[in-house]
């Protein structure tokens, strides 16, 4: 059963990665697309907590790093999304509720989008992969944030419902 | 549901150790890939993931393609008329350009024939569609095309479309290939100004969006390129990764500082990287391919 659950989680993440690369470029603004993988990780972490969020973040990040057409140093998106998954999961624990409210969800998405893209950009600055000026970086981070917040009302409820279903029923929390 | 405080603390501790563990794994991966360079241990994994996800991207793109044309149906008559005027003006400009570049064209044709006679190979194109585009959030400009090793595409081949140079193939799986666009910050192409035959290096600015420009660092400082001069590829040895004579873009401005020994020109690429779709991969004649190849001489 737990293998099946893990498999469903993996399929959802891979689907998000594929859609992000093949469907969303048609809606891109200056090449910036909504980060669907990040939204899935945030949604799952909000329902399932920090540990699950971090693991799913790692899987999703690795999928983004290794799937075509990405060519950056592998592990950079994994790093960013592990942090995103953990942070989003902590929000849920701090909320002391099973279901965080809509405002809280949107704020979490905004914060996580900012943190995720920034961590990725900063790792690029450190590794000089590639050399991009800071203005460009900030614009991209902000546009990505707006995109993610705009898409959150459509994606997050679905993702949260799905991952709540996937939760093993015998666990107390 | 009420929470047991002990249980929660245990959960938090577990989450924290998972976080640390995963961060260490990420750091290891980054180090491995960074140190490894082109033969990094992650390259086979990349290929494997590409084999698995490539067909999925291909399928998604073919579902989406018919719908992506819908916005074009709603062009009003006025916008069509303005399009017509714009195209007329562009046509006139291009005709003028053609007349003034005849001489260079003849010279280039001679060189081309010479090169062709010497190596006795014509180039042929493998047609391919762009099926996935890397997001700007990744700060690199790469796309996936739906032609792989089965279609005769391998690493380090030139990719172009009917406007000009698009980029080069980085790696190929059986059904897909990843292309580095020339506007990527890590892309360097040997370029030649058509009018003066001056050579230089074209570097991508890596800029996001439509202002994807190229910088041309000219080797010779005595000759100044003019605005509107066409730049073509200079060509690499053996035609890989770039074949010679592919149009790249036109000069929009020239920056020369007395401190530097070379001068820099900003190039506006002919290719619109925002709406890439059909591209061609230049392969040597006689390549085994599962699709019909386009010969370069057909349209002349």
Interface residues (C-beta under 8 A of the other chain):
Chain A: X14 X17 X18 X19 X20 X21 X22 X23 X24 X25 X26 X28 X29 X30 X31 X32 X33 X35 X49 X50 X51 X54 X55 X57 X58 X61 X62 X63 X64 X65 X66 X67 X68 X69 X70 X71 X72 X73 X74 X75 X76 X77 X78 X79 X82 X83 X86 X89 X90 X93 X96 X98 X117 X120 X121 X123 X124 X127 X129 X130 X131 X132 X136 X137 X139 X140 X143 X144 X172 X173
Chain B: X1 X3 X4 X7 X8 X11 X12 X14 X15 X16 X18 X19 X22 X23 X25 X26 X27 X28 X29 X30 X32 X33 X34 X40 X42 X45 X46 X49 X50 X53 X54 X56 X57 X60 X61 X64 X67 X68 X131 X132 X133 X134 X135 X136 X137 X138 X139 X140 X141 X142 X143 X144 X170 X173 X176 X178 X179 X180 X184 X185 X186 X206 X207 X208 X209 X210 X274
